[in-house]
Amino acid sequence: MNRRKPRVREPVQVYLDRADRSLLEDVAAVMGLSRAEILRRGLRKLARDVQAERQPGASFDQLIGALGDDPSLPGDLAARHDEYLYGDESSGKSGVD
C-alpha cells in the first residue's frame, strides 16, 4: 500500500480585484484545476523566474548568520562540521586534526 505523507498546508487569504478574480476563474476552468492549485503553480513559476535572475550562490545569503552569535557554538564549526554532526567516526575522513 502506497501511503503518501500528509502535507502541511497553511491557509492564506488573498484579495483580488474583479479582473484578477475573473482571470483566476477562467484559468482554473480551462485547466480543470482548483483556484488554489492555479495560485500555487503561479507562485512556483514566478519563484523560478526570480531565482534564475539571481547571482550564483545568492541563496547562501540566507544562511549567513542563521545560527546567530550564540557563544556556545564552537569556533571551529565550519572546519569540523562532519565531526560535530556525525561524531568521531567521520573525523578520519576529513583530514582535520
Phi, psi and omega per residue, in radians:
M1 nan 2.242 -3.094
N2 -1.704 1.738 3.123
R3 -1.710 2.253 3.096
R4 -1.543 2.447 3.099
K5 -1.191 2.254 -3.139
P6 -1.117 2.373 3.134
R7 -1.570 2.416 3.079
V8 -1.358 2.259 3.124
R9 -2.138 2.526 -3.114
E10 -2.175 2.180 -3.121
P11 -1.193 2.476 3.107
V12 -2.320 2.356 3.118
Q13 -1.780 2.284 -3.106
V14 -2.201 2.338 3.086
Y15 -1.760 2.159 -3.133
L16 -2.090 2.541 3.008
D17 -1.361 3.042 -3.052
R18 -1.053 -0.701 -3.112
A19 -1.135 -0.773 3.133
D20 -1.188 -0.662 3.115
R21 -1.116 -0.730 3.119
S22 -1.129 -0.741 3.101
L23 -1.061 -0.781 3.122
L24 -1.060 -0.792 3.124
E25 -1.072 -0.763 -3.132
D26 -1.119 -0.809 -3.131
V27 -1.123 -0.742 3.132
A28 -1.076 -0.733 -3.138
A29 -1.160 -0.775 -3.127
V30 -1.111 -0.730 -3.082
M31 -1.506 -0.220 -3.131
G32 1.204 0.571 -3.128
L33 -2.113 2.827 3.094
S34 -1.253 2.777 3.085
R35 -1.066 -0.667 3.131
A36 -1.079 -0.728 -3.139
E37 -1.176 -0.648 3.077
I38 -1.067 -0.787 3.125
L39 -1.137 -0.709 3.108
R40 -1.079 -0.798 -3.136
R41 -1.127 -0.705 3.108
G42 -1.104 -0.721 3.112
L43 -1.096 -0.781 -3.138
R44 -1.115 -0.697 3.126
K45 -1.137 -0.796 3.119
L46 -1.071 -0.743 3.136
A47 -1.093 -0.726 3.098
R48 -1.073 -0.756 -3.139
D49 -1.117 -0.780 -3.128
V50 -1.167 -0.771 -3.115
Q51 -1.188 -0.514 3.117
A52 -1.184 -0.451 -3.132
E53 -1.410 -0.232 -3.095
R54 -1.365 2.751 3.106
Q55 -1.178 2.562 3.052
P56 -0.995 2.386 3.136
G57 1.499 -0.031 -3.098
A58 -1.107 -0.427 3.142
S59 -1.174 -0.330 3.093
F60 -1.176 -0.368 3.106
D61 -0.996 -0.588 3.140
Q62 -1.237 -0.436 -3.107
L63 -1.471 -0.467 -3.092
I64 -1.091 2.125 3.139
G65 1.401 0.138 -3.095
A66 -1.073 -0.536 3.132
L67 -1.516 -0.089 -3.141
G68 1.274 -2.790 -3.125
D69 -2.012 0.753 3.137
D70 -1.098 2.080 -3.105
P71 -1.158 -0.268 3.137
S72 -1.424 -0.139 3.110
L73 -1.258 2.392 3.140
P74 -1.175 2.525 -3.127
G75 -1.232 -0.335 -3.116
D76 -1.877 0.447 -3.082
L77 -1.009 -0.746 -3.126
A78 -1.122 -0.774 -3.080
A79 -1.263 -0.569 -3.027
R80 -2.061 0.558 -3.059
H81 -1.012 -0.690 3.135
D82 -1.084 -0.730 3.139
E83 -1.094 -0.720 3.133
Y84 -1.217 -0.607 -3.135
L85 -1.345 -0.770 -2.955
Y86 -1.976 -0.137 3.138
G87 1.615 -2.936 -3.025
D88 -1.168 -0.449 -3.059
E89 -1.097 -0.410 -3.137
S90 -1.630 -0.148 -3.045
S91 -1.127 -0.529 3.118
G92 -1.222 -0.460 -3.122
K93 -1.336 -0.548 -3.009
S94 -1.381 -0.426 -3.135
G95 1.358 0.152 3.142
V96 -1.634 2.298 3.118
D97 -1.497 nan nan
